[in-house]
Amino acid sequence: MKAFQLQDDWSIDHLRLVERPDPTPGPGQVLIRLSAASLNYRDLFVLRRGYGAATGTLPLVPVSDGVGEVVALGAGVERLAIGDRVCPMFFPDWIGGEPRLARMARILGGPVDGTMAGLMAIGAESVARVPPHLSDVEAATLPCAALTAWRALVTEGRVKAGDTVLVQGTGGVSLFALQFAKALGARVIATSSSDAKLERARTLGADAGINYRTTPEWGKAAREIAGGDGVDHVVEVGGEQTLTQSLRAVRVGGTLSLIGVLSGGKMDVRLGPVVTRAVRMQGVTVGCRDDFEAMVRAVEQHRLQPIVDRVFAFEDLRAALDHLASGTQFGKVCIRHAA
């Protein structure tokens, strides 16, 4: 089978398209013929060994997210059938329950081989069926970005109708959070540096938009739009350079879901107001298979459609990664595997 692998050194320049032996499913495993993948900023970090020793060892097949068809069953597999369309889980060992080190140690795309390959043998418990109304490319966006947004708002955030949710930017997690929040009956404020992107966010249901370039004190602006004390929930993907404004936006007793560190990983904020205003700061790292299956039911019920920015051919992985790194996308950057 064809596969991309990172070899020799940790750098995007060491990605190589290679031939690998076809895997076979062992007991309790399924064999998936992968048809599409989607990219996350994590994939860029992996290429430069951004997670240290936890990134894994070389050679490594990159990219965590993908979808495919079950083409063979190992001995003892009963929960799936040949022909099922499934996504392998970001955390193959986190089936349900609370986050635990043992459940989160193995991650597709580093340290475990990921989805930029023709075939994947994986535990049958580590995959889940996808909504039938989604294309392969759309379904490939679900395991990381969609599930992160779902866990932030639903599993951990308990967002309800009438709440106000602030989403930062127009990347995959933020747009999924916008869609899920609207499905829950919440009001959504979106931020972006682009008025054109804010207008597109409004077409998806955003109730208000703030350009953080022209409104540097966007936390105050969001609080005023929300009325009263501030927003109920902030989906925080920026990190170092956005956290202060997020804390200004959130209400007393509100929740701030810490998801990304796109603007830096250090925290330099006044902690007093966090304590005195009883703000809940919750770290969110994707989710488990049980979360995924609950999310899929909601996606089916509301007929939600993931927002795909561009689709690249399998052989054009480098160009797709460069496009992701540019930060110009609106929604998910995806890969279509060869037929």
Residue pairs with C-beta under 8 A, 6 or more apart in sequence:
1 19
1 20
1 21
1 22
1 117
1 118
1 119
2 17
2 18
2 19
2 20
2 117
2 118
2 314
2 338
3 17
3 18
3 19
3 20
3 61
3 116
3 117
3 118
4 15
4 16
4 17
4 18
4 61
4 62
4 63
4 116
4 117
4 317
5 15
5 16
5 18
5 20
5 59
5 60
5 61
5 62
5 116
6 14
6 15
6 16
6 46
6 47
6 58
6 59
6 60
6 61
6 62
7 14
7 16
7 18
7 58
7 59
8 14
8 58
9 58
10 47
10 48
10 49
10 55
10 58
11 47
11 48
12 44
12 47
12 48
12 318
12 321
15 47
15 62
15 317
15 318
17 315
20 117
22 118
22 119
23 31
23 119
23 120
23 121
24 31
24 72
24 121
25 31
25 72
25 73
25 74
25 77
25 121
26 74
26 75
26 121
27 74
27 75
27 76
28 74
28 75
28 76
28 77
28 123
28 124
28 125
29 74
29 77
29 121
29 122
29 123
29 124
30 70
30 72
30 73
30 74
30 77
30 80
30 86
30 121
30 122
30 123
30 124
30 127
31 70
31 71
31 72
31 73
31 74
31 119
31 120
31 121
32 68
32 69
32 70
32 71
32 86
32 88
32 119
32 120
32 121
32 122
32 127
33 68
33 69
33 71
33 118
33 119
34 66
34 67
34 68
34 115
34 117
34 118
34 119
34 120
34 337
35 67
35 68
35 69
35 136
35 140
35 336
35 337
36 66
36 67
36 68
36 135
36 136
36 137
36 139
36 140
36 334
36 335
36 336
36 337
37 63
37 65
37 66
37 67
37 114
37 115
37 116
37 140
37 334
37 335
37 337
38 65
38 66
38 137
38 140
38 141
38 144
38 145
38 172
38 332
38 333
38 334
38 335
39 63
39 65
39 320
39 321
39 324
39 332
39 333
39 334
39 335
40 64
40 65
40 144
40 145
40 172
41 171
41 260
41 262
41 324
42 64
42 109
42 144
43 62
43 63
43 64
43 109
43 321
43 324
44 50
44 321
44 324
44 325
45 51
46 55
46 56
46 60
46 62
46 109
46 110
47 62
47 321
49 55
51 110
54 105
54 111
55 110
55 111
56 110
56 111
56 112
57 111
60 109
60 110
60 111
60 113
60 114
61 109
61 113
61 114
61 115
61 116
61 117
62 109
62 110
62 114
62 116
63 108
63 109
63 114
63 115
63 116
63 317
63 335
64 90
64 107
64 108
64 109
64 110
64 114
64 115
64 143
64 144
65 87
65 90
65 108
65 109
65 115
65 140
65 141
65 142
65 143
65 144
65 145
66 87
66 88
66 108
66 114
66 115
66 120
66 140
66 143
67 85
67 86
67 87
67 130
67 136
67 139
67 140
67 142
68 85
68 86
68 120
68 136
68 337
69 83
69 84
69 85
69 86
70 80
70 81
70 82
70 83
70 84
70 85
70 86
70 127
71 82
71 119
72 82
73 80
73 81
73 82
73 124
74 121
74 124
77 124
79 124
79 125
80 86
80 124
80 127
80 129
84 129
85 129
85 130
85 132
85 136
85 139
86 127
86 128
86 129
86 130
87 127
87 128
87 130
87 139
87 140
87 142
87 143
87 292
88 108
88 115
88 120
88 122
88 126
88 127
88 143
89 108
89 126
89 127
89 128
89 143
89 288
89 289
89 292
90 107
90 108
90 143
90 144
90 147
90 286
90 287
91 103
91 104
91 106
91 107
91 286
91 287
91 288
92 106
92 108
92 112
92 122
92 123
92 126
93 102
93 103
93 104
93 105
93 106
93 126
94 100
94 103
94 104
94 287
94 288
94 289
95 103
95 125
95 126
95 288
95 289
95 290
96 288
96 289
96 290
97 103
97 288
97 290
99 285
103 288
104 285
106 112
108 114
108 115
108 143
109 115
113 120
115 140
116 314
116 317
116 335
118 337
118 338
125 289
126 289
128 289
128 292
128 293
128 296
129 296
130 139
130 142
130 296
131 139
131 296
131 299
131 300
132 300
133 300
133 303
134 299
134 305
134 306
136 336
137 308
137 311
137 334
137 336
138 305
138 306
138 308
139 306
140 334
140 335
141 172
141 306
141 308
141 332
141 334
142 292
142 295
142 296
142 299
142 306
143 286
143 292
144 172
144 286
145 171
145 172
145 173
145 176
145 332
146 172
146 176
146 295
146 299
146 306
147 286
147 287
147 291
147 292
147 295
148 173
148 176
148 259
148 284
148 285
148 286
148 287
149 173
149 174
149 176
149 177
149 180
149 235
150 176
150 180
150 287
150 291
150 294
150 295
150 298
151 284
151 286
151 287
151 291
152 177
152 233
152 235
152 257
152 259
152 282
152 284
153 159
153 165
153 177
153 180
153 181
153 184
153 233
153 235
153 257
154 180
154 184
154 294
154 295
154 298
155 287
155 291
155 294
156 255
156 257
156 282
156 284
157 233
157 255
157 257
157 282
159 165
159 181
159 184
159 186
159 232
159 233
160 184
160 185
160 186
161 184
161 185
161 186
162 185
162 186
162 187
163 181
163 184
163 186
163 187
163 232
163 233
164 186
164 187
164 188
164 189
164 226
164 231
164 232
164 233
165 177
165 178
165 181
165 186
165 187
165 188
165 189
165 231
165 232
165 233
165 234
165 235
166 188
166 189
166 190
166 191
166 222
166 231
166 233
166 234
166 235
166 246
166 249
166 250
167 174
167 175
167 177
167 178
167 181
167 188
167 189
167 190
167 191
167 206
167 235
168 174
168 191
168 234
168 235
168 236
168 237
168 238
168 242
168 246
169 191
169 192
169 237
169 238
169 262
170 190
170 192
170 194
170 197
170 200
170 201
170 329
170 330
170 331
171 237
171 329
171 331
172 307
172 331
172 332
173 235
173 237
173 259
173 260
174 190
174 235
174 237
175 201
175 204
175 307
175 330
175 331
176 306
177 235
178 188
178 190
178 201
178 204
178 205
178 206
179 204
179 205
179 304
180 298
180 304
181 187
181 188
181 233
182 188
182 204
182 205
183 298
183 302
183 304
186 232
186 233
187 207
187 226
188 205
188 206
188 207
188 208
189 206
189 207
189 208
189 209
189 210
189 222
189 225
189 226
189 231
190 198
190 201
190 202
190 206
190 208
190 209
190 210
191 209
191 210
191 211
191 212
191 218
191 222
192 198
192 201
192 209
192 210
192 211
192 212
193 211
193 212
193 213
194 211
195 209
195 211
197 330
198 206
198 209
198 210
198 211
199 209
200 330
201 209
202 209
204 307
208 225
210 218
210 221
210 222
210 225
212 218
212 245
215 221
217 245
217 248
218 245
218 249
219 244
219 245
219 246
219 247
219 248
219 249
220 248
220 249
222 230
222 231
222 248
222 249
223 229
223 230
223 231
223 248
223 249
223 251
226 232
226 249
226 251
228 251
229 251
229 252
229 254
230 248
230 249
230 250
230 251
230 252
230 254
231 249
231 250
231 251
231 254
232 250
232 251
232 254
232 255
233 250
233 254
233 255
233 256
233 257
234 246
234 249
234 250
234 254
234 255
234 256
234 257
235 257
235 259
236 242
236 243
236 246
236 256
236 257
236 258
236 259
236 260
237 259
237 260
237 262
238 246
238 260
238 261
238 262
238 263
239 258
239 260
239 261
239 262
239 263
239 264
239 265
239 267
240 261
240 263
240 264
240 265
240 266
240 267
240 268
241 263
241 264
242 263
243 267
243 269
244 268
244 269
246 256
247 256
247 269
247 273
247 274
247 279
250 256
250 277
250 279
251 277
252 277
252 278
252 279
253 277
253 278
253 279
253 280
254 279
254 280
255 279
255 280
255 281
255 282
256 279
256 280
256 281
256 282
257 282
257 283
257 284
258 281
258 282
258 283
258 284
259 284
273 279
274 281
298 304
306 331
306 332
307 330
307 331
307 332
308 331
308 332
308 334
309 329
309 330
309 331
309 332
309 333
309 334
310 320
310 323
310 329
310 333
310 334
311 334
311 335
311 336
312 319
312 320
312 323
312 333
312 334
312 335
312 336
313 335
313 336
313 338
314 335
314 336
314 337
314 338
315 338
316 335
317 335
320 333
320 334
320 335
323 329
323 333
324 333
